[in-house]
Amino acid sequence: MVVFDIPFESVGPGLWLLQKNECEIGEFCSRDDALECALNEARRIEAANAASDIVLNIQGNDGVWRAFDTSIRPYMSRVQHA
């Protein structure tokens, strides 16, 4: 499973961190840029390995983290689909 974390709050003025499996993979000028990078990387992983479970973990302005798939739909694991 590959998990991307996109926080709501910046870590500094105009600085958003993007994490993949709890490791920082980039710093971005906007949350949208971080999300775009996560989507591009997630879709690249999907294309290379269709069996990969990929989660975009996005924090809302209410502080709650929500899981989405690469179509930005609520995430459902492959086990739940079976």
NUTITOR-430495 format. One line per field, with one value per atom (N, C-alpha, C): atom name; chain; residue in one letter; x negated, z negated, y negated. Coordinates in Angstrom, 1 decimal, decimal comma. Layout:
REM NUTITOR-430495
atom c(CA:...) $
mol c(A:...) $
type c(a:...) $
x c(X:...) $
z c(Z:...) $
y c(Y:...) $
END
This chain:
REM NUTITOR-430495
atom c(N:CA:C:N:CA:C:N:CA:C:N:CA:C:N:CA:C:N:CA:C:N:CA:C:N:CA:C:N:CA:C:N:CA:C:N:CA:C:N:CA:C:N:CA:C:N:CA:C:N:CA:C:N:CA:C:N:CA:C:N:CA:C:N:CA:C:N:CA:C:N:CA:C:N:CA:C:N:CA:C:N:CA:C:N:CA:C:N:CA:C:N:CA:C:N:CA:C:N:CA:C:N:CA:C:N:CA:C:N:CA:C:N:CA:C:N:CA:C:N:CA:C:N:CA:C:N:CA:C:N:CA:C:N:CA:C:N:CA:C:N:CA:C:N:CA:C:N:CA:C:N:CA:C:N:CA:C:N:CA:C:N:CA:C:N:CA:C:N:CA:C:N:CA:C:N:CA:C:N:CA:C:N:CA:C:N:CA:C:N:CA:C:N:CA:C:N:CA:C:N:CA:C:N:CA:C:N:CA:C:N:CA:C:N:CA:C:N:CA:C:N:CA:C:N:CA:C:N:CA:C:N:CA:C:N:CA:C:N:CA:C:N:CA:C:N:CA:C:N:CA:C:N:CA:C:N:CA:C:N:CA:C:N:CA:C:N:CA:C:N:CA:C:N:CA:C:N:CA:C:N:CA:C:N:CA:C) $
mol c(A:A:A:A:A:A:A:A:A:A:A:A:A:A:A:A:A:A:A:A:A:A:A:A:A:A:A:A:A:A:A:A:A:A:A:A:A:A:A:A:A:A:A:A:A:A:A:A:A:A:A:A:A:A:A:A:A:A:A:A:A:A:A:A:A:A:A:A:A:A:A:A:A:A:A:A:A:A:A:A:A:A:A:A:A:A:A:A:A:A:A:A:A:A:A:A:A:A:A:A:A:A:A:A:A:A:A:A:A:A:A:A:A:A:A:A:A:A:A:A:A:A:A:A:A:A:A:A:A:A:A:A:A:A:A:A:A:A:A:A:A:A:A:A:A:A:A:A:A:A:A:A:A:A:A:A:A:A:A:A:A:A:A:A:A:A:A:A:A:A:A:A:A:A:A:A:A:A:A:A:A:A:A:A:A:A:A:A:A:A:A:A:A:A:A:A:A:A:A:A:A:A:A:A:A:A:A:A:A:A:A:A:A:A:A:A:A:A:A:A:A:A:A:A:A:A:A:A:A:A:A:A:A:A:A:A:A:A:A:A:A:A:A:A:A:A) $
type c(m:m:m:v:v:v:v:v:v:f:f:f:d:d:d:i:i:i:p:p:p:f:f:f:e:e:e:s:s:s:v:v:v:g:g:g:p:p:p:g:g:g:l:l:l:w:w:w:l:l:l:l:l:l:q:q:q:k:k:k:n:n:n:e:e:e:c:c:c:e:e:e:i:i:i:g:g:g:e:e:e:f:f:f:c:c:c:s:s:s:r:r:r:d:d:d:d:d:d:a:a:a:l:l:l:e:e:e:c:c:c:a:a:a:l:l:l:n:n:n:e:e:e:a:a:a:r:r:r:r:r:r:i:i:i:e:e:e:a:a:a:a:a:a:n:n:n:a:a:a:a:a:a:s:s:s:d:d:d:i:i:i:v:v:v:l:l:l:n:n:n:i:i:i:q:q:q:g:g:g:n:n:n:d:d:d:g:g:g:v:v:v:w:w:w:r:r:r:a:a:a:f:f:f:d:d:d:t:t:t:s:s:s:i:i:i:r:r:r:p:p:p:y:y:y:m:m:m:s:s:s:r:r:r:v:v:v:q:q:q:h:h:h:a:a:a) $
x c(-0,8:0,0:-0,9:-0,5:-1,2:-0,2:-0,7:0,1:-0,5:0,2:-0,3:0,5:-0,2:0,4:0,3:1,5:1,5:2,2:1,5:2,1:2,8:3,7:4,5:3,6:2,9:2,1:0,7:0,2:-1,2:-2,1:-3,4:-4,4:-5,1:-4,9:-5,5:-4,8:-5,1:-4,4:-4,7:-3,6:-3,7:-4,5:-4,4:-5,2:-4,4:-4,0:-3,3:-4,2:-4,1:-4,9:-4,0:-4,6:-4,0:-4,7:-4,0:-4,7:-4,1:-5,0:-4,6:-5,1:-4,2:-4,6:-5,4:-5,0:-5,6:-6,9:-7,4:-8,7:-8,4:-9,0:-8,8:-9,4:-8,5:-9,0:-9,0:-8,5:-8,6:-8,0:-8,4:-7,9:-7,3:-6,1:-5,4:-4,9:-4,7:-4,3:-2,8:-2,0:-0,6:-0,1:1,0:1,6:2,0:2,5:2,9:1,7:0,6:-0,6:-1,0:-0,9:-1,2:-0,3:1,0:2,0:1,8:1,5:1,2:0,0:-1,1:-2,2:-1,8:-1,1:-0,7:0,2:1,1:1,9:1,1:0,1:-0,7:-1,6:-2,1:-3,0:-2,1:-0,9:0,0:0,4:0,7:1,2:0,0:-1,2:-2,4:-2,6:-2,4:-2,6:-1,5:-0,3:0,9:0,6:0,1:-0,2:-1,3:-2,3:-3,4:-3,0:-2,0:-1,6:-0,2:0,7:2,1:2,6:1,9:2,3:2,0:1,3:1,0:2,2:2,3:3,4:2,8:3,4:2,9:4,0:3,5:4,5:3,9:4,8:4,5:5,2:4,4:4,9:4,8:6,0:6,1:6,8:6,2:6,7:7,6:8,8:9,8:9,6:10,3:10,1:10,7:11,4:11,9:10,9:9,7:8,6:8,8:9,9:10,1:9,4:8,7:8,0:9,0:9,1:10,0:9,2:9,6:8,8:9,6:8,8:9,4:8,5:9,1:8,4:7,9:7,2:6,7:7,7:9,0:10,1:10,7:10,1:10,6:12,0:12,2:13,4:13,0:13,9:13,6:12,9:11,8:11,1:11,8:11,8:12,3:11,2:10,7:9,7:10,1:9,2:9,5:10,2:9,9:10,6:12,1:12,5:13,9:14,6:13,9:14,5:14,8:14,0:14,2:15,4) $
z c(0,0:0,0:0,0:0,8:0,9:0,4:-0,6:-1,2:-1,0:-0,5:-0,3:-1,4:-2,1:-3,1:-2,6:-2,5:-2,1:-3,2:-4,0:-5,2:-4,7:-5,6:-5,3:-5,6:-6,7:-7,1:-6,5:-6,3:-5,8:-7,0:-6,8:-7,9:-8,1:-7,2:-7,3:-6,2:-6,1:-5,1:-3,7:-3,1:-1,7:-1,5:-2,5:-2,4:-2,9:-1,9:-2,2:-2,0:-2,9:-2,8:-2,2:-1,4:-0,8:-1,3:-1,9:-2,4:-1,7:-1,4:-0,8:-1,8:-2,3:-3,3:-4,4:-5,0:-6,1:-5,9:-4,6:-4,3:-3,4:-3,7:-3,0:-1,5:-0,5:0,8:1,5:0,9:1,5:0,7:1,0:0,4:1,5:1,3:2,4:1,9:2,9:2,6:2,3:2,6:2,3:2,1:1,4:1,1:2,4:3,4:4,7:5,4:5,3:6,0:5,3:4,0:3,3:3,8:3,9:4,3:5,7:6,6:8,0:8,1:7,4:7,4:6,9:5,8:5,3:6,3:6,9:8,0:9,1:9,6:10,7:10,3:9,1:8,7:8,4:7,9:7,6:8,9:9,9:11,2:11,9:11,8:12,3:11,7:10,4:9,7:10,1:10,3:10,7:12,1:13,0:14,4:14,4:13,5:13,5:12,7:11,8:11,0:10,6:11,5:11,3:10,0:9,4:8,2:6,9:7,1:5,9:5,4:4,1:3,4:3,0:3,5:3,3:2,6:1,6:0,8:0,8:1,1:0,9:-0,4:-1,4:-2,7:-2,8:-2,7:-2,6:-3,9:-4,5:-5,7:-5,3:-5,9:-5,7:-6,6:-6,3:-7,1:-8,5:-8,8:-10,1:-10,9:-10,2:-10,9:-10,7:-10,1:-9,9:-8,6:-8,7:-7,6:-6,9:-5,6:-4,8:-3,7:-3,4:-2,4:-1,1:0,0:1,3:2,2:3,3:4,3:5,4:6,4:7,4:8,3:8,2:8,8:7,9:6,8:5,7:5,3:5,2:4,6:3,3:2,3:1,0:1,3:0,5:0,7:0,2:0,9:0,5:0,9:-0,1:0,1:1,1:1,7:2,6:1,9:0,6:-0,2:-0,3:-0,4:-0,5:0,8:1,9:3,2:3,5:2,9:3,2:2,5) $
y c(1,2:0,0:-1,2:-2,2:-3,5:-4,6:-5,3:-6,4:-7,7:-8,7:-10,1:-10,9:-11,7:-12,6:-14,1:-14,7:-16,1:-16,9:-17,6:-18,4:-19,6:-20,1:-21,3:-22,5:-22,5:-23,6:-23,5:-24,7:-24,8:-24,6:-24,3:-24,2:-25,5:-26,4:-27,7:-28,6:-29,8:-30,7:-30,2:-29,7:-29,3:-28,0:-27,1:-25,8:-24,6:-23,8:-22,6:-21,4:-20,4:-19,2:-18,1:-17,3:-16,1:-14,9:-13,9:-12,7:-11,5:-10,5:-9,3:-8,2:-7,4:-6,4:-6,9:-8,1:-8,8:-9,3:-9,4:-10,0:-11,3:-12,4:-13,6:-13,4:-13,8:-13,6:-15,0:-16,0:-17,3:-18,4:-19,7:-20,9:-21,7:-22,3:-23,0:-24,4:-25,2:-26,6:-26,7:-25,6:-25,6:-24,2:-24,1:-22,8:-22,1:-22,9:-22,4:-21,8:-22,4:-21,9:-20,6:-20,5:-19,2:-18,1:-18,4:-17,5:-17,0:-18,0:-17,6:-16,7:-17,0:-16,1:-14,7:-14,6:-13,3:-12,5:-13,2:-12,6:-12,0:-12,9:-12,4:-11,2:-11,2:-10,1:-8,9:-9,1:-7,9:-7,3:-8,1:-7,5:-6,9:-7,4:-6,7:-5,3:-5,3:-4,0:-3,0:-3,5:-2,7:-2,1:-3,0:-2,5:-1,4:-1,6:-0,6:0,7:0,6:1,8:1,6:2,1:2,0:2,6:3,5:4,2:3,3:2,2:1,4:0,7:0,7:0,0:-1,4:-2,4:-3,8:-4,6:-5,3:-6,2:-7,6:-8,6:-10,0:-10,4:-10,6:-11,0:-12,5:-13,1:-14,6:-15,1:-16,1:-16,7:-17,8:-17,8:-18,9:-20,1:-21,2:-22,4:-22,2:-21,1:-20,7:-19,9:-19,6:-18,8:-17,3:-16,9:-15,4:-15,0:-13,8:-13,2:-12,3:-12,4:-11,6:-10,9:-9,6:-8,8:-8,8:-9,0:-9,0:-8,2:-7,7:-7,0:-8,0:-7,5:-8,4:-9,1:-8,7:-9,4:-10,5:-10,7:-11,6:-11,2:-9,9:-9,3:-8,7:-8,6:-8,0:-6,6:-6,4:-5,2:-4,0:-2,9:-1,6:-0,6:0,1:1,1:2,2:2,8:3,9:5,1:5,3:6,3:6,0:4,8:4,4:4,6:4,5:4,7:6,2:7,1:8,5:9,1) $
END
